[in-house]
Amino acid sequence: MLYWWIGEGFVGTPEKKAEQVAGERTNQREITEEQLPNELSEKLEPTAEDSANEVFNELLAKGFLEPFSEKRTLKVLVNKCKMHPFVRAAVVILARRAKFFDFDSEGKLTNSFSSSYRACLLADKNLYEKQDMNSIHTLLNVDQTNLEFQKHMNNLHMLFNVDQTILEFQKPERFSMMKNINIFCLGRWQSSPRHHIEVEDTNFLEGFKNMKHLKFLSLQGISRIMELPTSISKLVNLTILDLKACPNLEEIPKEIGLLKCLTHLDMSECYLLVNMPKEISTLVELQVLKGFVVGTLNLKGKNTCTLEQLANLPKLRKLSIYTGRKDFPDPSELKILSKFKVLRKLTIEWGGDSQGKLDNDSNREEVAEKPMEAEAKQPENEGEGQSTGEKSIPTEAPQPENASEGNSMPAEATQPGNEGEGKSIDSEGIVPENGTEGKSTTEVSKQENHEDANTKNQVNAEDSTATPATTNRCNCFTLATKKGLKNVKRTITRRSGKEAWAYAPPELPIQLEKLDLQCYPKPCAPEWLKAKKLQKVKKLYIRGGKLRDVGQFDCDERSKWKVEILRLKFLKELDMDWRETQELFPNLIYLEKVRCPKLTLFPCDEYGVWIKRT
C-alpha cells in the first residue's frame, strides 16, 4: 500500500522537514563543513517511504485503520489492517464522489472504468459472456471494442490486479496505448505465497516502451516470466520495481541501469537468478535493494555486479542479500559492507549449497586442493626448482584452520618482503609469540601442534570439573575461542609495524538498526555477530539454520545487546533459558519464538509472543 501511495504521488520527500531538523542539529552542536553533508545524507534526509509511514501511523492512531493480527504484536510491527464497516461505507461514498474507482450499487469494485482513470482486474467467470465495452478486460481481449474507450485508455492512470490468477491477454498490443499510466500492478498484493498468478504469454511486457510516466511496476508472484524485455529501459520515471517471488525469472537485463529514478528494487525469492548486472551499481537514487545475489559460481568475465561496486550507491539504506556460500561474508566482504555508510537494514539469507550441501561443498574443496598441493611439491622444469625436502617460500601464506570464521588476512598482508622493518605483526595487531619469529614453516607448525595439544588438554581438564549441564553448552565457545586466539597468533605477516597496527578486524556497518539472518549454516556465532559490534541494532531476526548461540556462552567478554525487538524462529540448536535472555537483552520489549525447543522457561503465550508490560 505504501508503494501505491508513492507511485500515485500521494506522498513525497519532505525536504522542508529535513532542513528544519538539520538546523536544529546544527544549533545543538558544532558541525564542520566537511561533516555537514555526511550528517545530512546519513541521518537527516527523510524519504517518501518515511512520509508514507507517518500517514499510515496517523490513520492507525485516529482509528480509520485497525491492526489485524492473529497474535499480539506492536503497532510498529503491523503489516495487516482492517477497516470498520462504517468507515468503509464512508470511504466508498467519498471515492465514488471523487471518481477514484468505479463501484456497483453494493459498494464493490467493478471491471468498468467508465467514470474514473483507475481500472481493476477481477476474477469473474462471466466476463467473456458479458463483453462489457466499459470493461478493461473486454478492451484487452475482444476484437470489436468501443473506440471511445480506447481513447479513454490512453488517459488511464492505474491498472490494479485485485484477484485474477490467470492473466490472459488476447490483445497484448493494446498495453502500448497506456501512455499516461502511473501504476501498473499485475502481481499479487497479498503477502502469502499461496496466492499464485500465472500469465499465458509475456508479449504484453513489450507495451512498456510507451509507459514513460510509469512510477510503480509490480510483477510480484507471476510465473512464466523468464526475463524482462529490453524495453524496460523506456521507463525513465520508474521509481519502484517489484519482481519479488517470480519463480521463473532467470535474468535481469543490463538496460536496468537506465532507470535513473529507481529508488526501490525487489528481486527477493527469485531463486533462479545467479547474476546481477553491474549496471545496478549506477542507480544512484537506489534506497532499497532486495534479493541481491552473491553466487557460488565463478562468473569472471561476465557482466556481474559485485558488493564493492554496490558500495558506491550513496543512498542505499536497506539491503537484502541471497547467497549459496557457507563462508559468506568473508573478511574482504565484511570490509566492503562496512563502507555502506547509510545502510540501516541488512538481511542475509543463506540457501542452496550453504545449507543442504555443506558436506558436498567441503569434499569438493578438498578434492580441488589436492592437485594444487601435489603440483606445489613437484620441482620445476630444467632443474630450477627445489627438491621436496628443501625449504621453500609459498606464493601465498597458509590459511589458518578457521579462516572461514573471519581470521584470514587480505592477500597483500601475506606477501613476503619488508623483513627488516621491525617485528612482524599479525592480523589483530598482535606481536607473535616468543620463539616463532624467524622459524621456518615446518618448525612453526610443529610448535603449533604442540600448543594445540596443550590447549585441548587444558580445555578437557576444565570441562571435567564443570557440571554436565554447563559442559555441553560451553564447549562450543571455549574450545573455539582458545583455538581461535592461537590461530590469530599463527598469522605472521610481513607488513610494516605501522600498517599492521592500523588493521582492524572487519565487521558489519556499525550504524545498522535492523539485522535479519536466515538459515545461517554454522553452529557458532561468527565474530561479526557480537553485541559489542552491533550496539545500534534495535531489531534482530534469526530464522532457521544451525546457530547455537547469540553470545550467551561468551563468558569472558560478555556484552549486552541493545535489541528491543527479537524474533527467533526454527532454531533447533539454540540453547538458552529466559534468565539468560533477559541478561543478554536487557532492553527487550518484544520477543517472538517459534519452534525453538531448547529455549526454555520463556513466558510466551500460545503464539510464542512475549511483550513487556508497561
C-alpha positions, 0 to 999 in steps of 0.5 A: 500500500505504501508503494501505491501511495508513492507511485500515485504521488500521494506522498513525497520527500519532505525536504522542508522537514529535513532542513528544519531538523538539520538546523536544529542539529546544527544549533545543538552542536558544532558541525564542520563543513566537511561533516555537514553533508555526511550528517545530512545524507546519513541521518537527516534526509527523510524519504517518501517511504518515511512520509508514507509511514507517518500517514499510515501511523496517523490513520492507525492512531485516529482509528480509520485503520485497525491492526489485524493480527492473529497474535499480539504484536506492536503497532510498529510491527503491523503489516495487516489492517482492517477497516470498520464497516462504517468507515468503509461505507464512508470511504466508498461514498467519498471515492465514488464522489471523487471518481477514484474507482468505479463501484456497483450499487453494493459498494464493490469494485467493478471491471468498468472504468467508465467514470474514473482513470483507475481500472481493476482486474477481477476474477469473474467467470462471466466476463467473456459472456458479458463483453462489457465495452466499459470493461478493461478486460473486454478492451484487452481481449475482444476484437470489436471494442468501443473506440471511445474507450480506447481513447479513454485508455490512453488517459488511464492512470492505474491498472490494479490486479485485485484477484485474477490468477490467470492473466490472459491477454488476447490483445497484448498490443493494446498495453502500448496505448497506456501512455499516461499510466502511473501504476501498473500492478499485475502481481499479487498484493497479498503477502502469502505465497499461496496466492499464485498468478500465472500469465499465458504469454509475456508479449504484453511486457513489450507495451512498456516502451510507451509507459514513460510516466510509469512510477510503480511496476509490480510483477510480484508472484507471476510465473512464466516470466523468464526475463524482462524485455529490453524495453524496460529501459523506456521507463525513465520515471520508474521509481519502484520495481517489484519482481519479488517471488517470480519463480521463473525469472532467470535474468535481469537485463543490463538496460536496468541501469537506465532507470535513473529514478529507481529508488526501490528494487525487489528481486527477493525469492527469485531463486533462479537468478545467479547474476546481477548486472553491474549496471545496478551499481549506477542507480544512484537514487537506489534506497532499497535493494532486495534479493541481491545475489552473491553466487557460488559460481565463478562468473569472471568475465561476465557482466556481474555486479559485485558488493564493492561496486554496490558500495558506491550507491550513496543512498542505499539504506536497506539491503537484502542479500541471497547467497549459496556460500557457507563462508559468506561474508568473508573478511574482504566482504565484511570490509566492503559492507562496512563502507555502506555508510547509510545502510540501516537494514541488512538481511542475509539469507543463506540457501542452496549449497550453504545449507543442504550441501555443506558436506558436498561443498567441503569434499569438493574443496578438498578434492580441488586442493589436492592437485594444487598441493601435489603440483606445489611439491613437484620441482620445476622444469630444467632443474630450477626448482627445489627438491621436496625436502628443501625449504621453500617460500609459498606464493601465498601464506597458509590459511589458518584452520578457521579462516572461514570464521573471519581470521584470514588476512587480505592477500597483500598482508601475506606477501613476503618482503619488508623483513627488516622493518621491525617485528612482524605483526599479525592480523589483530595487531598482535606481536607473535609469540616468543620463539616463532619469529624467524622459524621456518614453516615446518618448525612453526607448525610443529610448535603449533601442534604442540600448543594445540595439544596443550590447549585441548588438554587444558580445555578437557581438564576444565570441562571435567570439573564443570557440571554436565549441564554447563559442559555441553553448552560451553564447549562450543565457545571455549574450545573455539575461542582458545583455538581461535586466539592461537590461530590469530597468533599463527598469522605472521605477516610481513607488513610494516609495524605501522600498517599492521597496527592500523588493521582492524578486524572487519565487521558489519556497518556499525550504524545498522538498526535492523539485522535479519539472518536466515538459515545461517549454516554454522553452529557458532556465532561468527565474530561479526555477530557480537553485541559489542559490534552491533550496539545500534541494532534495535531489531534482530531476526534469526530464522532457521539454520544451525546457530547455537548461540547469540553470545550467551556462552561468551563468558569472558567478554560478555556484552549486552545487546541493545535489541528491543525487538527479537524474533527467533524462529526454527532454531533447533540448536539454540540453547538458552533459558529466559534468565539468560535472555533477559541478561543478554537483552536487557532492553527487550520489549518484544520477543517472538519464538517459534519452534525453538525447543531448547529455549526454555522457561520463556513466558510466551503465550500460545503464539510464542509472543512475549511483550513487556508490560508497561 
